[in-house]
Amino acid sequence: MAHTVIDPPAPPAAAPAHHPPQHGYAAPPGAPMGAPPAAPRRLPTRALAIVGASVAALLVAAVAVYFAVFHYTPVALQHVPPGTTVAVRVDLVDVATFAPVRRHLLPLVDEPVEGSTPVQGSRSDRLAEAVGFSPSRDLREIVVCFLGSEDSFVLLVGGNIPKGKLVPGILKVAAEEGGATFVDGGGGVAKSKYGGVFVGQADDGTAVVATDEASLRAALGVTTESATLGLSSERSVSWAARAQLWTDIEKSTYASMLDSLKGLRSLDAVNGYVLLGNAPRIESQLRVAPGHSAEDAKATLYRVFTDLRRVSELRRKLTGSSQDLAGEEQALAQSGIETKGPDVLRVSTPWPYDGLDRGAQNLAQKIRRARAALSKPPEPAPNLRLPGGITLPIPGLGL
């Protein structure tokens, strides 16, 4: 047999005495008894180089796609407006995988608004075409900021949103759906037709939604408010509040009904986070206000939890409901408060999973009603008719 580069050389004619094959090798019929097995074929060096280059190219492409499409550096916290009393940040990627959110809230992205004209194609697809991003793929975080009033807030939305295209895209999609839910408010701002909602976009791409134009303009710039509050960007859900929160609560109508709320002045700033999964839990850390003891603050919190649970029970009786809104009764009953220092309290609140599922469903219904209201003129306040033909408007009478 001719020798080749791959074939092993034949044994010399004067081979030494035959020895039994080693390592269990049995020679095929007709082959010399002492012939070793054929050497494995080696991949040529050129082929190895091609394979290596291909793998490297795929890795580079994967990294490029990650940074261009999927990677996102959180920036929404840079736009928390001054004067924020409470802020809550939500990592949309983490929360979207939480089953209650996936079942009840995500479908709202493409669900048509009540009273709008049906348009071919989902809203996500039309926004992707008009703005250059997909809500289901490119949105990464939201931050809700309350400004000392239950009717005044700012919503910050961060993600891979093309800069400068959000407002024109929203106006285009709104016009296609009819009813002009949003109209041009001038100065790069879109506003709801009947007021109450303003939309803009910061220079870094962050979308800003506010209940008034002044708050919107304040949030479009870069601020340091989130650092002052101590709001974290490393949790699925995190939140923080300053001492002003307790003052606002004391001034609210709720404090006149629940006397325990007046004791919240013993608390200072607070921050915390939510752990999701099959056993959700809220972890909070509260600082005790100067001039108050940790034990007094701890006793106040237990009184507040008891009163809030009773309010939920009363609501169920008045509405004839067999369940609370979101599992709050069980959560409040199971909350534990631990003293971590002379001026620090830690509150751990296990939350029932089925309660959060019910809460997500209730929230979805409220969002549907709120969206439908944006496309309709505000209803006049009911009037109280007095003798002599005199009528007095009574705001909130019909609620």
N, C-alpha and C positions, 0 to 999 in steps of 0.2 A: 504494500500500500504506500502511495506517495505521501511524503511528509508535507504538512501544511503548517501555517502559523498556529492554527488551533489544535491540530491533531498532535498527540504526544509522539515522540520518536519510538520506533519499534525497538524491542529489546535486542541487544547484540546476539549474534549467532551462537557464540560460546557463552550461553547464559549459565550461571551457577545453578546448582541443584535446586529443584523446585521446592518451595516452601508453601504451606497451606495459606490460602488467602486470609488476609487480616481483616478485622472489623466486620466479619459477617459477609464479606463480598463473595459472591458466587460468579465465576466466569461464565459467559454465555456459551452455548454449544459452538464448537469450531474455533473458538478463540484460544490463544495460548493460555495455559493454566495460570501463569504468573502475571498476566496483563492487568494493570491497574484500571480503574474506571476512567472514562473520558473526563477531561477537565471541563468544568462548567463554562459555557460561553460568556465572555465578558462584553458588557456594553461598551461600544467604542467611545473614546474620550470626547469626540465631537457630539455624540448623542447625549452624553452626560451634561455637556455644556449647554446644549439646547434646552434640556429639561430644567436645569438649574435656572437658566435665564427666564423661562416661562413661569416657573414658580415665583421668582422674584418680581416679575411684572404683575402677576396676579396679586401679590401682597401689596405692592405699591398702589395698584388700582383700588384695592379694598380700603387702604388707608385714606386715599384721596376721596373716595365716595363717603367714607365715615365723616371726614372733616367738612366736606362740602354739603352733605345732605343731612346726616344724623347728628353730628357733633354740635353741641350748643353750650356756650358759656353763659351762665345765668347773669342777666343784667337788669331784670325788672326791679330788683330791690333798690337800684340806684335812682328810682323815680318815685319812691314813697314820698308823698307831699308833706310839707311842714304842717304841724298841727294835727297829725294823725294820732288818734287816741288808741285805736286797736288795729293791728294788721295781721292778716293770716296769709301765709304762703302755701301754695299747693304745687307739688311736682306732678304735672299731668301724666307723665309717662308711668310713674309708679301708681298713681291713683286710678288711671284708666284701666289697669289690669285688675283692680279690686272689683269683684263680681257685682256688688250692688250698683256701683257706678257704671259698669259696662252694660248692665241690663237696663237701667232706667234713665241714665243721663246722657250717655253717648248717642243714642238714637235722635236726640234733640238737634244734633248738628245738621242733619239733613231733613228733619221733619218740617213740612211747610207751615208757615205762620197762618193762623186762622184769619180768613178774609183776604188772603193774598191770591194772586192769579197763578194757577199751576203752570210751571215752566218745565220744559223737557230737560232732563239731566238733574243730578243731585246738586244741592247747594255747595257741597264740598268741591265738586268738579267745576262748577261755575266760578267759585272763588279762586280755585287753582288757576283757572284761565285768566281771570280778571286781575288778580293780585300777584299770582306767581307762587302761591304756596297752598298746601293742602292742610286744613285744620286737623284732620286725623293723623297726619304724619309729621307736620312741622311745628305744631304748638308744643311747648315744653313746660311752661309754668304760668301760674296766675297768682297775683297778690291782690287781696281785697283790703282796702284801707277805709276805715270809718273815721269821720272827721268830727266827732263829738255830737253827732245827731243821727238818729236812726234813718233819716231821709237824705243824708249827705254822705256820699262815699265815692271812692275812686277805684276802678278795677284796672290792674296792670296785667297785660298779657305778653309773655315773652316767648320767643321761638325763632325759627329760621324764616322770618317774615321779610320779604324784600323791602328795602328802605324806600320810603316815598310813594309806595303804590297802594297802601291800605285804604286810605280815604277815597281815592278815585275808584278803586275796585268795589268798595262797599256801595258807593252811589250808583255804579253801573248795575250791580246785582239787584239793588233795591228797585231801580227803575224797571228792570226786566220783570220783577215779581208784581208790579202794579201797586197802586196805593201809595207809592213813594213813602215807605216807612221811614227812610232817612233822606234828608235833603241837604244841599250844600249850605253850610253855615258860614262860609267865608274864612279866609286865612288858614286854609288847610284843615278845616274842621267839618265833620259831618254831624248833623243834629237830627234827632227824631222830629217828625213833622209837627207834632203837638208839644214839643219841648220835653224837658226832663232827662234827656240822655244826649251826651255829646261824645264824639269819637275823634281822636287824633292819633298821630304817630310821632314818637321821639326820633331823634337823629340816629340812634343805634338800632332802630327797627321796632322797639317796644310799642305795642298798641296800648292806648290809654282811653278808658271809658269813664266818664264822670257825670254826676247829676247836675253840675253847673259848670259854666265855661271857665270861671275863675280857677276852680280846682283843677280843671283839665290843663290849663296853661301852666299852673304851678308844677304839675306832675310831668310835663314834657321836658323840663330841665333836669339836670343831675343834682341830687340832694344827698345828704348824709343822715337822713332821718332813720333809715333802717338800722344803721350802726348804733344810733342813740337808743333805739328801742331794744336792741339785742336780738333781732330777728334772724334766724338761721336759714341757710340755703342748703343744708346737708340732710334734711329730713323729708319724708314724703309729704307730711303736713306739719307746719310749725306756726307758732303764733306768739305775739307779744303785745303788751299793753302797758301804758304808763299810768301813774297814780291818778291822772285826770279822769280815767275811766270810772273810778269809784265816786268821784264828785258828780259826774254826769248821771250815774245811776241814782244817787241820792236826790237829784233834782227831778228825776223822772216820775211819772205817775205810778210806776211800779213800787217805788219806795213808800208811797202813801198807803199801799195795800199790804206790803210786807215790811214790817218794822225791822226785821233782822237785816235788811239791806242797808240800813243806816249805820250799822256797825262796820261796814266795809271800809270806813275811813281809817281803820287800823292797819290797812294794807297799803303797800307802796307798789312799785312796778312788779310785773309778772311776765314770765315767758314759759313756753312749753312746746310739746310736740305730740303727735299722734302716731301710734304704732298700728299698722293695718294687719290683715291676715285673718285667720280663723278665730283668733282671740284678741280683738282690738282693745287698745288701752290708751288712755290719755295720761301723760306725765306732765306735771306743772311744777314750777318753782316760783314761790312768792316771797318777796321781801316784806318784812314788817315795817310799818311806818315809824319814824322817830317818835319817841314818847309812848309807844305801846309795847306790850310784851308779846312774845310768841304764843304763850298760852291763851291770852285774850283773843288774839287773832284766830287761833285754832278753834276756840269755842264759837267764835262768830261764824266761821265757815261751816261748822256742823249745823248751826241754827239755820243758816241760809239754805243748805242742802235739804234740810227737813221741810222748810217752808216751800221750796221749789217743787218738791215731791208732792206736797199737798195741793199745790196749784195745778199740777198735772192731773192729779186724781179728780179735782173739782171740774176741770175741763172735760174729762171723760164722762162724768155724770151729767153735765149740762148738755153735752152733744150726743149722749147715748152711745158713745163709742166704747168698745170693749178693750181697746188697746191705746197706749200712749202714742205720741207722734213718732218717736225715734228710739225707744228703749230707754228714755231718760230716767224713768222711775227706778228701774233696777240699777242703772249706773250710779245714780245719786245715793241709793241705799248702800252700795258696795264701796263707795269712795273711802279711801284711807288717807289720813293726814299724819305726817311724821315731822317732828321738829329736827331740823338739821343743824341748827346753830341758834345763837341768841336772837338773830333777826332773819332767819330763813326757814320757810316751811316747804315741804314737798308733798304734793297731792297726787295720788295714783288712783285712777278711775277706770276699772275694767268696764267695757261697754259691750252689751249683747249684740252679736252679729246680726241676728234677725231684726233687731231694732234699727240698725243702720240700714239694712235693706229696705225696711218700711220707710225710714226717713228719706232715703234717696228717691223712692217712689213719690212721696209727698212733695219733695222739692221739685221734681220734674213737673208735677201738676201746677205748682205755683209759677214756674218759669213759663209754662205754656200760657197761663192766664196773663202774665206780665207782658209777654211778647205780643199777644193779641191786643192788649190795651194800647200799645204804642201806635198801632195803625188806625185807632179810632179817636174821634174828638173826645175830650174829657166830658163826662156827664155832669150836668149842673147839680149843685147841692140841693137836697130836698128842702122844701120850705115849710115852715110852721105857720099856718094861717090863723091869724088873730081876728077878733071881732072888729068890724069896721073896715074890712078889706085889707088890713095890714098883714104883710107876709114877712117872715124873717128867715133868711137862709140858715140852715143848721148843718154845717160841715160834719161829715162822718156819721150822720143819722142813719144812712142806708147801709152802713157797713155791718 
